[in-house]
Amino acid sequence: MDDRYSISIFIIPLVVLVYTYTCICREIWQSSELSLRPRSSQRGGNKRTPFISRAKINTVKQTIAVIVMYIVCSAPFIVAQLWAAIDPNNPFLEGK
């Protein structure tokens, strides 16, 4: 198997996952910043309370978990494929 194939089936999905989930997290953090803007009707005028909902924190945790689990689950296959492509004496070509 070609090493370009192994890298493409690992790197391209990883880049897509990281990009997609980064966009999701950025939108979540931006929406939380908008909700923290001071309201003129509140007493104290410029006071902001730093509040991040549990749902937002869970979303970020799940994002990290998805990316880490993709890497953990895909890395052994990719390492074996790259090893088979690089080392002519690898145990993967013997069929044992």
N, C-alpha and C positions, 0 to 999 in steps of 0.2 A: 504494500500500500504506500502511496506517495505521501511524503511528509507535508506537502502543501495541502493535501486533502484533510489530513488529521488536524492541521492548524486551522483550516477554514471551518471545519465542523465544530471546533472548540472556540476559536476567537470571534468569529462573526456572531454566533448567538450570544456570547458573553458581552460583546460590545452593544448589541441590540438590547439585551437585558439591562445593562448598566445605564445606557442612555434613556431608555423608557422609564425605569424606576427613578432615575435622577430627576427627570422632568416631573414625575408625579410628586416626589418629595419637595421639589422647589415650589410647585404650586401650593402644596399644603403649607409650607412655611410662609409663603407670601400671603396666603389667605389668613393665617394666624396673625401676621403683622398688621393686616388691615383691620382685624377685629380688635387690636390693641390700641388703635388710635383714640386719643381722648375725645370725649363728647363734651360739648359746651354746656350741656344740662347737668353734668355731674359736678358735685362739690369738689373743690380742690383744683379745678381747672386742668392743669397739665399732668396730673397723676395718671400713670399707666400701671396696670397690674399685669405682670408677666404671667400669662396663663396659657398653657398648651394643653389641649384636651387629651384625654387618654386615647381617644380614637386616632388622633394624629400621631401620638407616640407609638401606638401599635402599628400604624401604617408604616412608619419608618423602620421599626423592628422587623416587620414582615418583609420589607424590601431588602434589608440586609440579609435576612434568612434565606430568601429566594436566591440571591446572588451567591452566597456562600455555599448553599446546597447544590447549586448547579456546578460550581467549581469542584466540590468534594465528589460529586457523583460522576462527573465527566473526566476528571483528571486521571484516574487509573487507566481508562481506555486510551486516552490520548498519549499518556506516557508509554504504554505498551506499543501503540502504533508507531510512535516516533522511535522507540528502541528497535523495533523490527525493521524500520526503514534505514536506520543508521548503522546498526551492528550486524554484520553478515553472519556471525556465530550466535545469534540470539536464540533463546529456547522456544520462541513463538513459531518459527518456521519448521521445527521438527515435527509438529503435530502430536506431541505426547500429551 
